[in-house]
Amino acid sequence: MHRILSVLLGLTFSVSAAASDGVLEINQACATQTGCFAGDTAGFPVTIVASGSYKLSSNLALNDVNTDGIVLSTDHVSIDLAGFEIRGPVTCSGEIGTASLTCTPSGGQGSGVEVSSPTVIGASVRSGSIRGMGSHGVSLGVQSEVTNLRVRSNASNGINVIFGGNVSANTAYQNGGNGMHALSGSSVSGNTAVHNGGYGIFGSSYSTVSGNTAGFNVSDGIFVYDGATVSNNTASNNFGIGIRAFSGSMVAGNTVRGNASFGLFLREQSAYRDNVVSSNAAGAVSGLSFVNLGNNACDGSTVCP
């Protein structure tokens, strides 16, 4: 009797501990059969209507390019993929080292994780893989955070965030659009973007793009709009420009090599310093009304435009 009681007490304690951690699970079984929690119904997408922490406990597999995996319809949601994968039916392929990338099927409306409205605030997604979606791998709203994801073979952008996003420590490979696409005031740091069908990394106005690697992308390696800071990145072997920056941007400490167009292309009052720019097919640096602040190396010379 004492042994039975001890076992029962142990089971009761374990269940209580699991419930008290406040993390709700998402898996293939609940997603397709019952709904995973209050506010969600059976079938994809899994819909999150309450703020809090969520965690995958299995892979999620979808067979429709127009269906989302998980939709967030409320602010301040954190999703830990916990090493699992959200997988759709799209495959993007093309020989790396060529400007060729084709996605089959060609695309749809479904993303791996998506907000119901761009005004949804404070979402975070981390630590897993998203591939084969008809649209974006991840598409989040204001002040969102995307970390430690592998996004591959999604028909549009691998990672898509809007104002004030933080995108760090991710890998984007062979997505049909941009590897990473971040709007105004976002930070994009420590990522790798390789052989994507658009830009490796796109940063809108007043973004910070630092410590990334962008290579073999079909368009520019890194493209930023006005007032951005682009520092300590490597942009190599892209089929457009290595780094393109618009008005009033700072481009500093980057290594830019072997791109099919210019190494750097800078517009109105953008400035550059401490960059190493070499072996780019159209030349080292071009643009309009930019400023050389010094300590740059262009094709083995300290004389740069």
Residue pairs with C-beta under 8 A, 6 or more apart in sequence:
22 52
22 53
23 52
23 53
23 54
23 55
23 80
24 36
24 37
24 52
24 53
24 54
24 55
25 36
25 54
25 55
25 56
25 57
26 36
26 46
26 54
26 55
26 56
26 57
26 60
26 70
26 79
27 36
27 56
27 57
27 58
27 60
28 58
28 59
28 60
28 61
29 58
30 36
31 42
31 43
31 44
31 46
31 60
32 42
32 43
32 44
33 42
34 42
35 41
35 42
36 46
37 50
38 49
38 50
39 47
39 48
39 49
39 50
40 46
40 47
40 48
40 49
41 47
44 60
44 62
44 64
44 67
44 68
44 69
45 67
45 68
45 69
45 70
45 71
45 114
46 60
46 69
46 70
46 71
47 70
47 71
47 73
48 54
48 70
48 71
48 72
48 73
48 74
48 77
48 79
49 73
49 74
50 74
51 74
51 75
51 76
51 77
52 76
52 77
52 78
53 78
53 80
54 77
54 78
54 79
54 80
55 79
55 80
55 81
55 82
56 79
56 80
56 81
56 82
56 84
56 86
56 128
57 82
57 84
58 84
59 84
59 85
59 86
59 87
60 69
60 70
60 84
60 85
60 86
60 87
61 87
62 69
62 86
62 87
62 88
62 89
62 110
62 133
63 88
63 89
64 88
64 89
64 108
64 110
64 134
65 88
65 89
65 90
65 105
65 107
65 108
65 109
65 110
65 133
65 134
65 135
65 155
66 108
66 109
66 110
66 134
67 109
67 110
67 134
68 109
68 110
68 111
68 112
68 113
68 114
69 86
69 88
69 110
69 111
69 112
69 113
69 130
69 133
70 79
70 86
70 112
70 113
70 114
71 113
71 114
71 115
71 116
72 79
72 113
72 114
72 115
72 116
72 120
72 123
72 140
73 115
73 116
73 117
73 120
74 120
75 120
75 121
75 122
75 123
76 121
76 122
76 123
77 122
77 123
77 124
78 123
78 124
78 126
79 113
79 123
79 124
79 125
79 126
80 126
80 127
80 128
81 125
81 126
81 127
81 128
81 129
81 130
81 149
82 127
82 128
83 127
83 128
84 128
84 129
85 128
85 129
85 130
85 131
86 112
86 113
86 128
86 129
86 130
86 131
86 133
87 129
87 130
87 131
87 132
88 110
88 112
88 131
88 132
88 133
88 134
88 154
89 105
89 132
89 134
90 103
90 104
90 105
90 107
90 108
90 131
90 132
90 133
90 134
90 153
90 154
90 155
90 176
91 103
91 104
91 132
91 153
92 101
92 102
92 103
92 104
92 152
92 153
92 154
92 155
92 174
92 175
92 176
92 197
93 101
93 102
93 104
93 153
93 174
94 100
94 101
94 102
94 174
94 195
96 194
96 195
96 216
97 216
97 237
99 218
99 239
99 260
100 218
101 174
101 176
101 195
101 196
101 197
101 218
103 153
103 155
103 176
103 197
105 134
105 155
106 155
106 176
107 134
107 135
107 155
107 156
107 176
108 134
108 135
108 155
109 134
109 135
110 133
110 134
110 135
111 133
111 134
111 135
111 136
111 137
111 138
111 139
111 154
111 160
112 130
112 133
112 136
112 137
112 138
112 151
112 154
113 123
113 125
113 130
113 137
113 138
113 139
113 140
114 135
114 136
114 138
114 139
114 140
115 123
115 139
115 140
115 141
115 144
117 141
118 141
118 142
118 162
119 141
119 142
120 140
120 141
120 142
121 141
121 142
121 143
121 144
122 142
122 143
122 144
123 140
123 141
123 144
123 145
124 144
124 145
124 146
124 147
125 138
125 140
125 144
125 145
125 146
125 147
125 149
126 145
126 146
126 147
126 148
126 149
127 147
127 148
127 149
128 149
128 150
129 149
129 150
129 151
129 152
130 137
130 138
130 149
130 150
130 151
130 152
130 154
131 137
131 150
131 151
131 152
131 153
131 154
132 152
132 153
132 154
133 154
133 155
134 154
134 155
134 156
135 154
135 155
135 156
136 154
136 156
136 157
136 158
136 159
136 160
136 177
137 149
137 151
137 152
137 154
137 157
137 158
137 159
137 160
137 172
137 175
138 146
138 149
138 151
138 158
138 159
138 160
138 161
139 157
139 160
139 161
140 146
140 160
140 161
140 162
140 165
141 161
141 162
142 162
142 163
142 164
142 165
143 163
143 164
143 165
144 161
144 162
144 164
144 165
144 166
145 165
145 166
145 167
145 168
146 159
146 161
146 165
146 166
146 167
146 168
146 170
147 166
147 167
147 168
147 169
147 170
148 168
148 169
148 170
149 159
149 170
149 171
150 170
150 171
150 173
151 158
151 159
151 170
151 171
151 172
151 173
151 175
151 179
152 158
152 171
152 172
152 173
152 174
152 175
153 173
153 174
153 175
154 175
154 176
154 177
155 175
155 176
155 177
156 175
156 176
156 177
157 175
157 177
157 178
157 179
157 180
157 181
157 198
158 170
158 172
158 173
158 175
158 177
158 178
158 179
158 180
158 193
158 196
159 167
159 170
159 172
159 179
159 180
159 181
159 182
160 181
161 167
161 181
161 182
161 183
161 186
162 182
162 183
162 184
162 186
163 183
163 184
163 185
163 186
164 184
164 185
164 186
165 182
165 183
165 186
165 187
166 186
166 187
167 180
167 182
167 186
167 187
167 188
167 189
167 191
168 187
168 188
168 189
168 190
168 191
169 189
169 190
169 191
170 180
170 191
170 192
171 191
171 192
171 193
171 194
172 179
172 180
172 191
172 192
172 193
172 194
172 196
172 200
173 179
173 193
173 194
173 195
173 196
174 194
174 195
174 196
174 197
175 196
175 197
176 196
176 197
176 198
177 196
177 197
177 198
178 193
178 196
178 198
178 199
178 200
178 201
178 202
179 191
179 193
179 194
179 196
179 198
179 199
179 200
179 201
179 214
179 217
180 188
180 191
180 193
180 200
180 201
180 202
181 199
181 202
182 188
182 201
182 202
182 203
182 204
182 207
183 204
183 207
184 204
184 205
184 206
184 207
184 225
185 205
185 206
185 207
186 203
186 204
186 207
186 208
187 207
187 208
187 210
188 201
188 203
188 207
188 208
188 209
188 210
188 212
189 208
189 209
189 210
189 211
189 212
190 210
190 211
190 212
191 201
191 212
191 213
192 212
192 213
192 214
193 200
193 201
193 212
193 213
193 214
193 215
193 217
193 221
194 200
194 213
194 214
194 215
194 216
194 217
195 215
195 216
195 217
195 218
196 217
196 218
197 217
197 218
197 219
198 217
198 218
198 219
199 214
199 217
199 219
199 220
199 221
199 222
199 223
199 240
200 212
200 214
200 215
200 217
200 220
200 221
200 222
200 235
200 238
201 209
201 212
201 214
201 221
201 222
201 223
202 223
202 224
203 209
203 222
203 223
203 224
203 225
203 228
203 230
204 224
204 225
204 228
205 225
205 226
205 227
205 228
206 226
206 227
206 228
207 224
207 225
207 228
207 229
208 228
208 229
208 231
209 222
209 224
209 228
209 229
209 230
209 231
209 233
210 229
210 230
210 231
210 232
210 233
211 231
211 232
211 233
212 222
212 233
212 234
213 233
213 234
213 235
214 221
214 222
214 233
214 234
214 235
214 236
214 238
215 221
215 234
215 235
215 236
215 237
215 238
216 237
216 238
216 239
217 238
217 239
217 240
218 238
218 239
218 240
219 238
219 239
219 240
220 235
220 238
220 240
220 241
220 242
220 243
220 244
220 261
221 233
221 235
221 236
221 238
221 240
221 241
221 242
221 243
221 256
221 259
222 230
222 233
222 235
222 242
222 243
222 244
223 241
223 243
223 244
224 230
224 243
224 244
224 245
224 246
224 249
225 246
225 249
226 246
226 247
226 248
226 249
227 247
227 248
227 249
228 245
228 246
228 249
228 250
229 249
229 250
229 252
230 243
230 245
230 249
230 250
230 251
230 252
230 254
231 250
231 251
231 252
231 253
231 254
232 252
232 253
232 254
233 243
233 254
233 255
234 254
234 255
234 256
235 242
235 243
235 254
235 255
235 256
235 257
235 259
235 263
236 242
236 255
236 256
236 257
236 258
236 259
237 257
237 258
237 259
238 259
238 260
239 259
239 260
239 261
240 259
240 260
240 261
241 259
241 261
241 262
241 263
241 264
241 265
242 254
242 256
242 257
242 259
242 261
242 262
242 263
242 264
242 277
242 280
243 251
243 254
243 256
243 263
243 264
243 265
244 264
244 265
244 266
245 251
245 264
245 265
245 266
245 267
245 270
246 267
246 268
246 270
247 267
247 268
247 269
247 270
248 268
248 269
248 270
249 266
249 270
249 271
250 270
250 271
250 272
251 264
251 266
251 270
251 271
251 272
251 273
251 275
252 272
252 273
252 274
252 275
253 273
253 274
253 275
254 275
254 276
255 275
255 276
256 263
256 264
256 275
256 276
256 277
256 278
256 280
257 263
257 276
257 277
257 278
257 279
257 280
258 278
258 279
258 280
259 280
259 281
260 280
260 281
260 282
261 280
261 281
261 282
262 280
262 282
262 283
262 284
262 285
262 286
263 277
263 278
263 280
263 283
263 284
263 285
263 298
264 272
264 275
264 277
264 284
264 285
264 286
264 287
265 285
265 286
265 287
266 272
266 285
266 286
266 287
266 288
266 290
267 287
267 288
267 289
267 290
268 288
268 289
268 290
269 289
269 290
269 291
270 287
270 290
270 291
271 290
271 291
271 292
271 293
272 285
272 290
272 291
272 292
272 293
272 296
273 292
273 293
273 294
273 295
273 296
274 295
274 296
275 296
275 297
276 296
276 297
277 284
277 285
277 296
277 297
277 298
277 299
277 304
278 284
278 297
278 298
278 299
278 300
279 299
284 298
284 299
284 304
284 305
285 292
285 296
285 298
285 304
285 305
286 305
292 304
292 305
295 302
296 302
296 304
297 304
298 304
298 305
